[in-house]
């Protein structure tokens, strides 16, 4: 995958399929994940695995990109920043809930596992 958008598409496809191994295959061994549904900074592959294993076990898990929000920056060489908004959906106690979140990725396209940094946080309510 040599395009940032292709990496995002693969990441979202893995989330929507509940494909834990597919997700983890995108994160570099030194990746940092600041996850949507945790207050912890995840800096070890085992911690990223545990987080996504819990998330992938959610019933009716899906994610959708708000296409018009996607912004890709060429930081230099094979490094890109990618930002936007997506919407998580999954069931909690039998009720399907939605969680809007903003995201940012730092991608190194030369690496086999291109995600080196991923931050995702729920969008706060407006004042």
MDTraj code that builds the backbone (N, CA, C; nanometers):
import mdtraj as md
import numpy as np

residues = "UNK UNK UNK UNK UNK UNK UNK UNK UNK UNK UNK UNK UNK UNK UNK UNK UNK UNK UNK UNK UNK UNK UNK UNK UNK UNK UNK UNK UNK UNK UNK UNK UNK UNK UNK UNK UNK UNK UNK UNK UNK UNK UNK UNK UNK UNK UNK UNK UNK UNK UNK UNK UNK UNK UNK UNK UNK UNK UNK UNK UNK UNK UNK UNK UNK UNK UNK UNK UNK UNK UNK UNK UNK UNK UNK UNK UNK UNK UNK UNK UNK UNK UNK UNK UNK UNK UNK UNK UNK UNK UNK UNK UNK UNK UNK UNK UNK UNK UNK UNK UNK UNK UNK UNK UNK UNK UNK UNK UNK UNK UNK UNK UNK UNK UNK UNK UNK UNK UNK UNK UNK UNK UNK UNK UNK UNK UNK".split()
xyz = np.array([
    [0.0844, -0.1181, 0.0000],
    [0.0000, 0.0000, 0.0000],
    [0.0887, 0.1241, 0.0000],
    [0.0831, 0.1966, -0.1044],
    [0.1678, 0.3141, -0.1173],
    [0.0895, 0.4444, -0.1086],
    [-0.0389, 0.4376, -0.0833],
    [-0.1213, 0.5578, -0.0715],
    [-0.1841, 0.5625, 0.0679],
    [-0.1810, 0.6777, 0.1337],
    [-0.2426, 0.6886, 0.2661],
    [-0.3900, 0.6468, 0.2672],
    [-0.4635, 0.6846, 0.1629],
    [-0.6059, 0.6503, 0.1578],
    [-0.6272, 0.4988, 0.1516],
    [-0.5361, 0.4270, 0.0869],
    [-0.5459, 0.2808, 0.0799],
    [-0.5243, 0.2187, 0.2175],
    [-0.4358, 0.2781, 0.2956],
    [-0.4117, 0.2283, 0.4316],
    [-0.5357, 0.2505, 0.5166],
    [-0.5966, 0.3683, 0.5061],
    [-0.7195, 0.3947, 0.5814],
    [-0.8305, 0.2998, 0.5386],
    [-0.8425, 0.2757, 0.4088],
    [-0.9452, 0.1830, 0.3592],
    [-0.9226, 0.0424, 0.4145],
    [-0.7975, -0.0014, 0.4162],
    [-0.7659, -0.1344, 0.4709],
    [-0.7951, -0.1391, 0.6203],
    [-0.7609, -0.0320, 0.6917],
    [-0.7856, -0.0260, 0.8357],
    [-0.9357, -0.0331, 0.8641],
    [-1.0139, 0.0465, 0.7920],
    [-1.1595, 0.0458, 0.8124],
    [-1.2202, -0.0894, 0.7728],
    [-1.1699, -0.1492, 0.6663],
    [-1.2172, -0.2814, 0.6254],
    [-1.1915, -0.3857, 0.7324],
    [-1.0741, -0.3774, 0.7963],
    [-1.0419, -0.4717, 0.9041],
    [-1.1330, -0.4490, 1.0240],
    [-1.1591, -0.3241, 1.0593],
    [-1.2525, -0.2948, 1.1695],
    [-1.3895, -0.3521, 1.1363],
    [-1.4394, -0.3223, 1.0179],
    [-1.5748, -0.3650, 0.9808],
    [-1.5880, -0.5163, 0.9693],
    [-1.4782, -0.5855, 0.9418],
    [-1.4794, -0.7315, 0.9346],
    [-1.4480, -0.7949, 1.0703],
    [-1.4129, -0.7132, 1.1693],
    [-1.3712, -0.7675, 1.2984],
    [-1.2411, -0.8447, 1.2861],
    [-1.1558, -0.8044, 1.1920],
    [-1.0319, -0.8744, 1.1592],
    [-0.9168, -0.8205, 1.2435],
    [-0.8984, -0.8761, 1.3611],
    [-0.7947, -0.8314, 1.4530],
    [-0.6561, -0.8398, 1.3901],
    [-0.6245, -0.9519, 1.3284],
    [-0.4912, -0.9684, 1.2699],
    [-0.4686, -0.8700, 1.1552],
    [-0.5729, -0.8428, 1.0783],
    [-0.5623, -0.7438, 0.9712],
    [-0.5340, -0.6047, 1.0241],
    [-0.5971, -0.5695, 1.1350],
    [-0.5709, -0.4399, 1.1987],
    [-0.4274, -0.4319, 1.2473],
    [-0.3858, -0.5331, 1.3204],
    [-0.2523, -0.5321, 1.3798],
    [-0.1426, -0.5321, 1.2739],
    [-0.1712, -0.5877, 1.1576],
    [-0.0730, -0.5915, 1.0488],
    [-0.0418, -0.4529, 0.9937],
    [-0.1215, -0.3528, 1.0301],
    [-0.1016, -0.2162, 0.9821],
    [-0.0194, -0.1314, 1.0792],
    [-0.0036, -0.1767, 1.2038],
    [0.0648, -0.0994, 1.3078],
    [0.2100, -0.1444, 1.3223],
    [0.3018, -0.0498, 1.3039],
    [0.4432, -0.0774, 1.3228],
    [0.4674, -0.1258, 1.4664],
    [0.5707, -0.2043, 1.4858],
    [0.6006, -0.2558, 1.6201],
    [0.6320, -0.1442, 1.7196],
    [0.6718, -0.0278, 1.6698],
    [0.6998, 0.0860, 1.7580],
    [0.5847, 0.1869, 1.7608],
    [0.4709, 0.1503, 1.7051],
    [0.3575, 0.2433, 1.6933],
    [0.3062, 0.2895, 1.8294],
    [0.2530, 0.4107, 1.8284],
    [0.1839, 0.4674, 1.9439],
    [0.0370, 0.4797, 1.9055],
    [-0.0505, 0.4300, 1.9922],
    [-0.1952, 0.4424, 1.9724],
    [-0.2542, 0.5165, 2.0911],
    [-0.3202, 0.6274, 2.0624],
    [-0.3995, 0.6985, 2.1629],
    [-0.5440, 0.6692, 2.1238],
    [-0.6064, 0.5687, 2.1879],
    [-0.7318, 0.5134, 2.1389],
    [-0.8564, 0.5935, 2.1778],
    [-0.9590, 0.5710, 2.0992],
    [-1.0869, 0.6396, 2.1176],
    [-1.1521, 0.6050, 2.2505],
    [-1.1485, 0.4786, 2.2877],
    [-1.2270, 0.4303, 2.4006],
    [-1.1391, 0.3862, 2.5184],
    [-1.0304, 0.4556, 2.5390],
    [-0.9423, 0.4267, 2.6514],
    [-0.8720, 0.5552, 2.6923],
    [-0.8369, 0.5634, 2.8185],
    [-0.7633, 0.6804, 2.8661],
    [-0.6131, 0.6520, 2.8747],
    [-0.5691, 0.5435, 2.8150],
    [-0.4288, 0.5034, 2.8218],
    [-0.3576, 0.5294, 2.6892],
    [-0.2309, 0.5590, 2.6999],
    [-0.1425, 0.5702, 2.5853],
    [-0.0856, 0.4308, 2.5604],
    [-0.1073, 0.3754, 2.4420],
    [-0.0634, 0.2394, 2.4129],
    [0.0636, 0.2443, 2.3292],
    [0.1727, 0.1927, 2.3850],
    [0.3028, 0.2029, 2.3186],
    [0.3688, 0.0668, 2.2959],
    [0.2997, -0.0400, 2.3288],
    [0.3545, -0.1742, 2.3077],
    [0.2575, -0.2537, 2.2206],
    [0.3107, -0.3374, 2.1317],
    [0.2231, -0.4165, 2.0456],
    [0.1188, -0.4982, 2.1234],
    [0.1563, -0.5494, 2.2409],
    [0.0618, -0.6298, 2.3199],
    [-0.0551, -0.5437, 2.3689],
    [-0.0276, -0.4204, 2.4049],
    [-0.1337, -0.3300, 2.4524],
    [-0.2275, -0.2930, 2.3382],
    [-0.1718, -0.2707, 2.2195],
    [-0.2553, -0.2398, 2.1021],
    [-0.3404, -0.3616, 2.0679],
    [-0.2815, -0.4799, 2.0753],
    [-0.3570, -0.6036, 2.0496],
    [-0.4726, -0.6176, 2.1489],
    [-0.4460, -0.5995, 2.2766],
    [-0.5500, -0.6143, 2.3792],
    [-0.6645, -0.5154, 2.3562],
    [-0.6292, -0.3916, 2.3233],
    [-0.7319, -0.2897, 2.2995],
    [-0.8214, -0.3302, 2.1819],
    [-0.7604, -0.3645, 2.0686],
    [-0.8409, -0.3990, 1.9514],
    [-0.9140, -0.5321, 1.9686],
    [-0.8579, -0.6241, 2.0456],
    [-0.9288, -0.7505, 2.0725],
    [-1.0588, -0.7218, 2.1469],
    [-1.0536, -0.6325, 2.2448],
    [-1.1762, -0.5952, 2.3177],
    [-1.2738, -0.5234, 2.2257],
    [-1.2222, -0.4319, 2.1450],
    [-1.3097, -0.3562, 2.0557],
    [-1.3722, -0.4465, 1.9490],
    [-1.2936, -0.5359, 1.8912],
    [-1.3454, -0.6257, 1.7865],
    [-1.4485, -0.7243, 1.8403],
    [-1.4531, -0.7426, 1.9703],
    [-1.5516, -0.8350, 2.0285],
    [-1.6893, -0.7688, 2.0452],
    [-1.6981, -0.6391, 2.0203],
    [-1.8259, -0.5675, 2.0331],
    [-1.9241, -0.6136, 1.9263],
    [-2.0486, -0.6312, 1.9670],
    [-2.1523, -0.6697, 1.8718],
    [-2.1823, -0.5541, 1.7774],
    [-2.2014, -0.5873, 1.6517],
    [-2.2393, -0.4913, 1.5467],
    [-2.1361, -0.3805, 1.5260],
    [-2.0091, -0.4118, 1.5498],
    [-1.9029, -0.3134, 1.5333],
    [-1.8907, -0.2705, 1.3875],
    [-1.8850, -0.1394, 1.3661],
    [-1.8575, -0.0862, 1.2328],
    [-1.8007, 0.0540, 1.2457],
    [-1.7411, 0.0992, 1.1382],
    [-1.6884, 0.2348, 1.1333],
    [-1.7115, 0.2900, 0.9933],
    [-1.7420, 0.4186, 0.9858],
    [-1.7651, 0.4847, 0.8567],
    [-1.6940, 0.6194, 0.8575],
    [-1.6301, 0.6485, 0.7472],
    [-1.5576, 0.7736, 0.7311],
    [-1.6520, 0.8834, 0.6836],
    [-1.6360, 1.0032, 0.7386],
    [-1.7009, 1.1214, 0.6823],
    [-1.6049, 1.1714, 0.5738],
    [-1.6311, 1.1301, 0.4501],
    [-1.5388, 1.1488, 0.3381],
    [-1.4871, 1.2917, 0.3228],
    [-1.5747, 1.3894, 0.3395],
    [-1.5360, 1.5286, 0.3150],
    [-1.4383, 1.5819, 0.4191],
    [-1.4205, 1.5104, 0.5307],
    [-1.3301, 1.5582, 0.6357],
    [-1.1874, 1.5085, 0.6174],
    [-1.1666, 1.4124, 0.5290],
    [-1.0338, 1.3517, 0.5151],
    [-0.9334, 1.4524, 0.4591],
    [-0.8214, 1.4643, 0.5289],
    [-0.7131, 1.5545, 0.4878],
    [-0.5818, 1.4781, 0.4979],
    [-0.5070, 1.4759, 0.3888],
    [-0.3787, 1.4058, 0.3847],
    [-0.2691, 1.5080, 0.3588],
    [-0.1620, 1.5001, 0.4373],
    [-0.0474, 1.5891, 0.4211],
    [0.0771, 1.5068, 0.3903],
    [0.1511, 1.5486, 0.2913],
    [0.2810, 1.4896, 0.2621],
    [0.3818, 1.5606, 0.3523],
    [0.4286, 1.4908, 0.4541],
    [0.5199, 1.5503, 0.5513],
    [0.6626, 1.5515, 0.4967],
    [0.6911, 1.4619, 0.4074],
    [0.8237, 1.4543, 0.3472],
    [0.8612, 1.3110, 0.3171],
    [0.9071, 1.2885, 0.1973],
    [0.9453, 1.1534, 0.1585],
    [0.8258, 1.0602, 0.1606],
    [0.8383, 0.9535, 0.2354],
    [0.7313, 0.8538, 0.2445],
    [0.6432, 0.8723, 0.3673],
    [0.6595, 0.9832, 0.4380],
    [0.5841, 1.0080, 0.5611],
    [0.4658, 1.0999, 0.5309],
    [0.3490, 1.0568, 0.5785],
    [0.2256, 1.1335, 0.5585],
    [0.1480, 1.1431, 0.6897],
    [0.0811, 1.2556, 0.7055],
    [-0.0152, 1.2720, 0.8142],
    [-0.1532, 1.2643, 0.7506],
    [-0.2464, 1.2029, 0.8210],
    [-0.3832, 1.1888, 0.7701],
    [-0.4789, 1.2180, 0.8852],
    [-0.5773, 1.3036, 0.8589],
    [-0.6710, 1.3465, 0.9625],
    [-0.8131, 1.3471, 0.9070],
    [-0.9087, 1.3369, 0.9987],
    [-1.0484, 1.3433, 0.9581],
    [-1.1408, 1.3052, 1.0716],
    [-1.2624, 1.2720, 1.0322],
    [-1.3661, 1.2311, 1.1284],
    [-1.4292, 1.1019, 1.0786],
    [-1.4469, 1.0090, 1.1714],
    [-1.5201, 0.8868, 1.1416],
    [-1.6219, 0.8617, 1.2505],
    [-1.7081, 0.7662, 1.2241],
    [-1.8146, 0.7340, 1.3196],
    [-1.8077, 0.5856, 1.3541],
    [-1.7829, 0.5579, 1.4808],
    [-1.7868, 0.4210, 1.5332],
    [-1.9310, 0.3858, 1.5649],
    [-1.9669, 0.2603, 1.5430],
    [-2.0985, 0.2092, 1.5845],
    [-2.0779, 0.0698, 1.6431],
    [-2.1441, 0.0453, 1.7560],
    [-2.1489, -0.0889, 1.8122],
    [-2.2597, -0.0934, 1.9163],
    [-2.2982, -0.2153, 1.9489],
    [-2.4074, -0.2350, 2.0437],
    [-2.3544, -0.2342, 2.1867],
    [-2.4287, -0.1680, 2.2724],
    [-2.4031, -0.1680, 2.4160],
    [-2.5341, -0.2082, 2.4825],
    [-2.5319, -0.3207, 2.5526],
    [-2.6524, -0.3732, 2.6167],
    [-2.7685, -0.3833, 2.5184],
    [-2.7366, -0.4305, 2.3963],
    [-2.8399, -0.4523, 2.2962],
    [-2.8841, -0.3287, 2.2196],
    [-2.8291, -0.2127, 2.2532],
    [-2.8664, -0.0891, 2.1844],
    [-2.7501, -0.0437, 2.0962],
    [-2.7778, -0.0182, 1.9677],
    [-2.6761, 0.0274, 1.8752],
    [-2.6470, 0.1750, 1.9000],
    [-2.5221, 0.2060, 1.9347],
    [-2.4821, 0.3429, 1.9644],
    [-2.3797, 0.3908, 1.8616],
    [-2.3739, 0.5230, 1.8409],
    [-2.2789, 0.5856, 1.7495],
    [-2.1882, 0.6796, 1.8271],
    [-2.0622, 0.6821, 1.7866],
    [-1.9629, 0.7664, 1.8513],
    [-1.8817, 0.8371, 1.7433],
    [-1.9054, 0.9665, 1.7263],
    [-1.8267, 1.0458, 1.6324],
    [-1.6881, 1.0675, 1.6929],
    [-1.5854, 1.0533, 1.6107],
    [-1.4490, 1.0710, 1.6593],
    [-1.3629, 1.1369, 1.5522],
    [-1.2722, 1.2187, 1.5980],
    [-1.1714, 1.2758, 1.5083],
    [-1.0489, 1.1864, 1.5174],
    [-0.9717, 1.1821, 1.4097],
    [-0.8552, 1.0946, 1.4090],
    [-0.7371, 1.1625, 1.3415],
    [-0.6192, 1.1146, 1.3780],
    [-0.4976, 1.1515, 1.3067],
    [-0.4053, 1.0295, 1.3031],
    [-0.3435, 1.0123, 1.1908],
    [-0.2454, 0.9056, 1.1708],
    [-0.1158, 0.9686, 1.1243],
    [-0.0060, 0.9076, 1.1609],
    [0.1227, 0.9345, 1.0996],
    [0.1617, 0.8037, 1.0320],
    [0.1854, 0.8104, 0.9028],
    [0.2124, 0.6916, 0.8234],
    [0.3509, 0.7010, 0.7609],
    [0.4234, 0.5914, 0.7655],
    [0.5511, 0.5813, 0.6960],
    [0.5326, 0.4745, 0.5888],
    [0.5114, 0.5188, 0.4664],
    [0.4730, 0.4283, 0.3585],
    [0.5825, 0.3314, 0.3175],
    [0.7041, 0.3534, 0.3597],
    [0.8129, 0.2626, 0.3249],
    [0.8131, 0.1385, 0.4151],
    [0.7462, 0.1473, 0.5280],
    [0.7424, 0.0346, 0.6227],
    [0.6354, -0.0677, 0.5825],
    [0.6620, -0.1922, 0.6145],
    [0.5646, -0.2983, 0.5880],
    [0.4373, -0.2759, 0.6698],
    [0.4528, -0.2241, 0.7906],
    [0.3412, -0.1899, 0.8787],
    [0.3436, -0.0374, 0.8914],
    [0.2659, 0.0342, 0.8104],
    [0.2867, 0.1787, 0.7925],
    [0.2362, 0.2708, 0.9034],
    [0.1490, 0.2255, 0.9917],
    [0.0972, 0.3161, 1.0948],
    [0.1988, 0.3243, 1.2088],
    [0.2552, 0.4446, 1.2277],
    [0.3506, 0.4646, 1.3360],
    [0.2895, 0.5451, 1.4506],
    [0.1803, 0.6145, 1.4224],
    [0.1105, 0.6909, 1.5259],
    [-0.0364, 0.7009, 1.4858],
    [-0.1255, 0.6802, 1.5824],
    [-0.2700, 0.6905, 1.5581],
    [-0.3336, 0.7479, 1.6834],
    [-0.4021, 0.8586, 1.6663],
    [-0.4760, 0.9217, 1.7752],
    [-0.6212, 0.9330, 1.7318],
    [-0.7110, 0.8918, 1.8185],
    [-0.8539, 0.9003, 1.7910],
    [-0.9244, 0.9393, 1.9193],
    [-1.0084, 1.0398, 1.9121],
    [-1.0801, 1.0830, 2.0319],
    [-1.2224, 1.1226, 1.9959],
    [-1.3131, 1.0908, 2.0874],
    [-1.4520, 1.1265, 2.0645],
    [-1.4645, 1.2789, 2.0546],
    [-1.5514, 1.3229, 1.9679],
    [-1.5721, 1.4661, 1.9499],
    [-1.6510, 1.5179, 2.0694],
    [-1.5955, 1.6176, 2.1375],
    [-1.6667, 1.6712, 2.2545],
    [-1.7908, 1.7504, 2.2126],
    [-1.8807, 1.7599, 2.3037],
    [-2.0000, 1.8412, 2.2778],
    [-1.9603, 1.9868, 2.2696],
    [-2.0297, 2.0577, 2.1850],
    [-2.0011, 2.1999, 2.1666],
    [-2.0494, 2.2805, 2.2855],
    [-1.9846, 2.3925, 2.3114],
    [-2.0257, 2.4822, 2.4191],
    [-2.1535, 2.5531, 2.3821],
])
top = md.Topology()
chain = top.add_chain()
for i, resn in enumerate(residues, 1):
    res = top.add_residue(resn, chain, resSeq=i)
    for name in ("N", "CA", "C"):
        top.add_atom(name, md.element.get_by_symbol(name[0]), res)
traj = md.Trajectory(xyz[None], top)
